[in-house]
Amino acid sequence: MNSISMKLNADKLIMQALEEDITSEDITTNAVMRHPQQGEVQLLCKQDGVIAGLDVFKRVFELLDETTEVVFYVKDGDAVKKGDLLAVVKGDIRVLLSGERTALNYLQRMSGIATYTRSIAVKVGGGYNHRYNLSDGVLLKDNHIGAAGGVKEAVTMAKEYAPFVRKIEVEVENLDMVREAVEAGADIIMLDNMTTEQLKESIDYIAGRAEIEVSGNVTKENIARLTGLGVNYVSSGALTHSAPIMDLSMKNLHPVE
């Protein structure tokens, strides 16, 4: 993430996390560290995985004190192993202590997702965000379809309203809905919670007239059934709601001159 994107998108979230963690003062740190003192601490890997979120980790400390220095020995996307030295953070010890939990929370969470994603990507390819928010893309789900009066009506309304550069994606649950989506000219058809036989039948019917996404309870344990079917995309909520955090730690804090 470049510095502009960081300031616009991440800084306020990092500050919210810090303010939640420190409502008035870090009483423990202030009790043992009454005056400014330079120090350094190591960021250590405690399990094998894929590291991600290093720029956010660094930014936590910079927001507390812009003079904080972080030297990384890995980069985002690197495979890391238990015992690896990932970084050294140097600065005011009060900053290192007060920012530690927030910095690790972000890094452990993002690295956990990256590790889980890599385990899926080995089978089906790279991982990407589906969309960042409701402003980012048109995705017609069951309740949108119900509100519009049907698949055809929802797709037609979306095409009339959305800019022409936006693709129209519609979520379908059966072959009848697939037929409507194709006839309405949907750009992407999401096949949701279908059996393997239903997927094959739907894909055969679409026959290249729209891009195909498969969704619904997709995990690294069952994704193999989707390979070879001819779909363009696979979406998995498990990447965010089921990925465990990666075990990382800041250790060996000591004063320096």
C-alpha positions in Angstrom: 0.0 0.0 0.0 1.5 3.3 -1.0 1.6 6.3 1.4 -1.4 8.1 -0.1 -3.6 5.0 0.2 -2.3 4.3 3.7 -3.3 7.8 4.9 -6.7 7.8 3.2 -7.8 4.2 4.0 -5.8 2.8 6.9 -4.7 5.6 9.2 -8.2 6.2 10.6 -8.8 2.5 11.3 -5.4 2.2 13.0 -6.1 5.2 15.1 -9.5 3.8 16.1 -7.9 0.6 17.2 -5.3 2.5 19.2 -7.9 4.8 20.8 -9.9 1.7 21.8 -6.9 0.2 23.3 -5.7 3.3 25.1 -8.7 5.3 26.3 -6.7 7.7 28.5 -3.2 6.3 29.0 -1.3 3.0 28.9 -1.0 2.8 32.6 1.2 -0.2 32.7 3.8 1.3 30.3 3.7 4.6 32.1 4.3 2.9 35.4 7.5 1.2 34.3 8.8 3.8 31.8 8.5 7.3 33.4 10.8 9.0 30.9 11.7 8.7 27.2 14.2 5.9 26.5 15.3 4.5 23.1 15.0 0.8 22.7 14.5 -1.9 20.1 12.5 -5.1 19.9 12.4 -8.1 17.5 9.4 -9.3 15.5 9.6 -13.1 15.6 7.7 -15.8 13.7 6.3 -18.6 15.8 4.7 -20.7 13.1 5.2 -21.4 9.4 3.0 -19.3 7.1 2.7 -16.4 4.7 3.4 -12.9 6.0 1.1 -10.0 5.1 0.4 -6.5 6.5 3.9 -5.3 7.2 3.2 -1.8 6.1 0.2 -1.6 8.5 2.4 -3.0 11.3 5.0 -0.3 10.7 2.3 2.4 10.4 1.0 1.7 13.9 4.3 2.8 15.5 4.7 5.7 13.1 1.3 7.2 14.1 2.4 7.1 17.7 5.9 8.6 16.9 7.0 9.3 13.4 10.6 8.8 14.3 10.1 5.1 15.0 12.3 3.0 12.7 11.4 -0.5 11.4 13.8 -2.7 9.5 12.2 -5.6 7.8 14.0 -8.8 6.8 11.0 -10.1 4.8 8.4 -8.7 2.5 4.6 -9.2 2.1 3.8 -12.5 0.5 7.0 -14.2 1.7 6.8 -17.7 3.1 8.2 -17.6 6.6 9.1 -20.3 9.1 8.9 -20.7 12.9 11.9 -18.9 14.5 12.5 -16.5 11.6 13.5 -12.9 12.5 11.0 -10.8 10.6 11.9 -7.3 11.7 13.5 -5.0 14.3 11.6 -2.0 15.6 13.6 0.8 17.2 12.2 3.9 18.9 10.9 5.2 22.2 10.2 2.2 24.4 6.9 3.7 25.5 5.8 3.7 21.8 7.0 0.1 21.3 5.0 -1.1 24.3 1.8 0.9 23.7 1.7 0.0 20.0 2.6 -3.6 20.3 -0.8 -5.2 20.7 -2.5 -3.2 17.9 0.4 -3.8 15.5 0.4 -7.5 16.2 -3.4 -7.8 15.9 -3.3 -6.4 12.4 -0.3 -8.4 11.3 -1.4 -11.7 12.8 -4.9 -11.3 11.3 -3.7 -10.4 7.8 -1.0 -13.0 7.8 -3.5 -15.7 8.9 -5.7 -14.8 5.9 -2.7 -14.8 3.6 -1.7 -18.2 4.8 -5.2 -19.6 4.4 -5.5 -18.0 0.9 -2.1 -19.6 -0.1 -3.4 -23.0 0.8 -6.4 -22.5 -1.5 -4.4 -20.8 -4.3 -2.2 -23.8 -4.6 -5.2 -25.5 -6.1 -7.1 -22.8 -8.0 -4.9 -19.7 -8.4 -4.4 -16.4 -6.8 -6.6 -14.7 -4.3 -8.2 -11.2 -4.7 -10.8 -9.1 -3.0 -14.3 -9.6 -4.4 -15.2 -6.0 -3.8 -14.2 -3.6 -1.1 -17.7 -2.2 -0.3 -21.2 -1.6 -1.7 -19.9 1.3 -3.9 -17.3 -0.9 -5.6 -19.5 -3.1 -7.8 -23.0 -4.3 -8.7 -23.9 -7.6 -7.1 -27.6 -8.6 -7.3 -28.4 -11.0 -4.5 -31.6 -12.7 -3.6 -33.2 -9.8 -1.8 -32.3 -7.4 -4.6 -33.9 -9.7 -7.0 -37.0 -10.0 -4.8 -37.2 -6.2 -4.5 -36.9 -5.8 -8.3 -39.5 -8.5 -9.1 -37.2 -11.1 -10.7 -33.8 -11.7 -12.2 -34.5 -10.1 -15.5 -36.0 -7.0 -13.9 -33.0 -6.6 -11.5 -30.4 -7.0 -14.3 -32.3 -4.6 -16.5 -32.6 -2.0 -13.7 -28.9 -2.3 -12.9 -27.9 -1.9 -16.5 -30.0 1.3 -16.8 -28.6 2.8 -13.5 -25.0 1.7 -13.3 -22.2 3.3 -15.4 -21.5 1.3 -18.6 -18.0 0.5 -17.3 -19.5 -1.5 -14.4 -20.1 -5.2 -14.8 -23.4 -6.6 -13.6 -23.2 -9.7 -11.5 -26.2 -11.7 -10.3 -26.4 -14.5 -7.8 -28.5 -17.5 -8.8 -29.6 -20.6 -7.0 -31.1 -22.8 -9.7 -31.1 -23.4 -13.4 -34.3 -21.3 -14.0 -32.5 -18.3 -12.5 -29.4 -19.1 -14.6 -31.6 -19.0 -17.8 -33.0 -15.6 -16.8 -29.6 -14.2 -16.0 -28.2 -15.2 -19.3 -31.2 -13.9 -21.3 -31.0 -10.6 -19.4 -27.4 -10.1 -20.3 -25.7 -10.4 -16.9 -21.9 -10.0 -17.2 -21.1 -12.4 -14.3 -23.3 -15.2 -13.0 -22.6 -16.4 -9.4 -23.7 -20.0 -8.9 -24.5 -20.1 -5.2 -24.7 -23.3 -3.0 -25.2 -25.7 -5.9 -24.3 -29.4 -6.0 -21.6 -30.5 -8.4 -24.3 -31.8 -10.9 -26.2 -28.5 -10.7 -23.0 -26.6 -11.4 -22.2 -28.7 -14.4 -25.7 -28.3 -15.8 -25.6 -24.5 -15.3 -22.1 -24.1 -16.8 -23.1 -26.1 -19.8 -26.1 -23.8 -20.3 -24.2 -20.6 -19.9 -21.7 -21.8 -22.5 -19.4 -18.8 -22.3 -22.1 -16.2 -22.6 -21.2 -14.8 -19.2 -18.3 -15.2 -16.7 -19.0 -17.7 -14.0 -18.4 -17.5 -10.3 -19.0 -20.2 -7.7 -19.9 -19.4 -4.1 -21.3 -21.1 -1.0 -19.5 -22.9 1.8 -16.2 -23.1 -0.2 -13.3 -24.1 2.0 -9.8 -25.4 1.4 -11.1 -28.8 2.3 -13.8 -29.0 -0.4 -12.6 -26.7 -3.2 -11.0 -29.5 -5.2 -14.4 -30.5 -6.5 -14.6 -27.2 -8.4 -11.3 -27.6 -10.3 -11.8 -28.6 -13.9 -15.4 -27.4 -14.1 -14.5 -24.4 -16.2 -15.5 -21.6 -13.8 -13.8 -18.2 -13.9 -13.9 -17.4 -10.2 -14.4 -19.0 -6.8 -15.4 -16.9 -3.8 -14.9 -18.1 -0.2 -16.1 -16.3 2.9 -13.9 -18.7 4.9 -10.9 -16.6 3.9 -12.0 -13.9 6.3 -14.4 -15.5 8.8 -12.5 -18.8 9.3 -8.8 -18.1 8.8 -7.0 -18.5 12.0 -4.5 -15.8 13.1 -0.8 -16.4 12.5 1.3 -16.7 15.6 3.8 -13.8 15.7 5.5 -12.1 18.7 7.5 -9.1 19.6 10.4 -10.2 21.9 13.7 -9.2 23.4 12.9 -5.6 24.1 15.9 -3.8 25.5 17.2 -0.2 25.8 19.7 1.2 23.3 21.7 4.3 23.2 
